[in-house]
Amino acid sequence: MIESRSIVLFDGVCNFCNSSVNFLIDRDPEGHFVFGALQSDEGLAVLEERGLPEGYFDSIVLIRGDKVWTASDAVLEISRHMPGLWPVLRYFRFIPRFIRDRVYNWIAANRYSWFGKRESCRLPTPEYRSRFL
């Protein structure tokens, strides 16, 4: 079942990232996305399987089949599969990636000071366990 869904790997200790996962879960009742913390054993295994460096925690990672998106590309690809007006964000692809990623990296570099950090990775509640690796 997980193989047919998109995998979203996120920084499991980042409060902003955890809130973003909650936001996605609330807007994805069909379960298109499955989630995993980048720091978890499962997340690290997926990173290794895809040839991404261990310790790659400063970017969201989206994996669908053999395709991998990171940083702003991952955010825009995720938005394509959300309900409502969120797919409109895909038009930001017209902005060159180096500009989009500069903004993304600025937010990523400040996420702990702006939103805080947990001591350990998020553990899914029993109702959402099937949505996590």
VOGU-3710 file (C-alpha; in Angstrom, 3 decimals, decimal comma):
1> miesrsivlf> 0,000/0,000/0,000  2,793/2,490/0,863  4,421/1,833/-2,526  1,418/3,402/-4,297  1,533/6,585/-2,208  3,874/9,538/-2,142  6,355/9,613/0,731  6,983/12,926/2,485  10,117/12,981/4,642  10,346/15,875/7,067
11> dgvcnfcnss> 12,479/17,135/9,949  10,878/15,274/12,846  12,130/17,633/15,563  11,049/20,855/13,843  7,793/22,345/15,158  7,074/24,081/11,842  7,623/20,831/9,937  5,367/18,887/12,313  2,644/21,522/11,950  3,005/21,275/8,170
21> vnflidrdpe> 2,520/17,497/8,363  -0,636/18,017/10,446  -1,844/20,512/7,830  -1,261/17,976/5,036  -2,927/15,112/6,905  -6,010/17,245/7,544  -6,290/18,018/3,824  -5,484/14,542/2,518  -8,342/12,295/3,681  -7,692/9,777/0,876
31> ghfvfgalqs> -4,199/9,172/2,235  -2,252/10,104/-0,901  0,733/10,962/1,290  2,583/8,842/3,829  5,046/10,545/6,179  8,347/9,815/7,859  10,828/11,771/9,922  14,169/12,239/8,198  15,889/11,250/11,455  13,959/7,985/11,891
41> deglavleer> 15,420/4,615/10,935  12,805/4,350/8,176  13,537/7,869/6,923  17,293/7,261/6,911  16,765/4,012/5,004  14,698/5,809/2,356  17,359/8,531/2,029  20,056/5,903/1,562  17,927/3,970/-0,925  17,512/7,156/-3,008
51> glpegyfdsi> 21,173/8,139/-2,836  20,605/11,199/-0,652  23,210/11,945/2,017  22,619/10,797/5,590  21,975/13,832/7,743  20,023/15,556/4,957  17,651/17,261/7,406  17,369/20,799/6,030  14,907/19,978/3,272  11,582/18,339/2,881
61> vlirgdkvwt> 11,846/15,321/0,575  9,009/14,016/-1,593  9,306/10,605/-3,216  6,865/9,142/-5,721  7,951/6,010/-7,509  11,467/6,630/-8,795  11,160/10,440/-8,646  12,582/12,561/-5,828  11,837/16,231/-5,141  13,507/18,387/-2,492
71> asdavleisr> 13,173/21,911/-1,123  10,859/24,223/-3,088  10,265/21,615/-5,787  8,895/19,231/-3,137  6,587/21,898/-1,705  5,216/22,785/-5,135  4,742/19,132/-6,099  2,911/18,430/-2,837  0,613/21,425/-3,451  -0,447/19,896/-6,805
81> hmpglwpvlr> -2,150/17,073/-4,924  -3,986/19,171/-2,359  -7,646/20,142/-2,505  -9,003/23,624/-3,048  -6,792/26,385/-4,382  -3,464/24,915/-3,219  -2,613/23,526/-6,695  -2,333/27,145/-7,895  1,057/27,229/-6,133  2,452/25,105/-8,974
91> yfrfiprfir> 2,715/28,297/-11,033  5,617/29,341/-8,801  7,638/26,836/-10,868  8,047/29,687/-13,350  10,273/31,395/-10,807  13,802/30,023/-11,276  14,636/27,287/-8,796  17,713/29,087/-7,453  15,440/31,947/-6,336  12,733/29,666/-4,910
101> drvynwiaan> 15,313/27,575/-3,077  17,019/30,669/-1,678  13,716/31,628/0,001  13,135/28,009/1,065  16,653/27,740/2,527  16,241/31,034/4,407  13,076/29,699/6,069  14,767/26,337/6,739  17,783/28,032/8,321  15,543/29,990/10,703
111> ryswfgkres> 12,830/27,420/11,427  14,112/26,414/14,873  14,524/29,986/16,125  11,137/31,066/14,728  9,014/27,999/15,552  11,014/25,975/18,065  12,338/22,468/18,173  11,339/19,231/19,921  13,719/17,039/21,878  12,764/13,973/19,842
121> crlptpeyrs> 10,950/13,029/16,655  7,201/13,034/16,461  5,357/9,824/17,224  2,107/9,389/15,305  -1,127/8,944/17,203  -2,820/5,531/16,820  -5,412/7,007/14,434  -2,665/8,252/12,099  -0,214/5,344/12,456  -1,059/4,033/8,968
131> rfl> -0,021/7,418/7,524  3,587/7,038/8,715  6,492/4,826/7,646
//
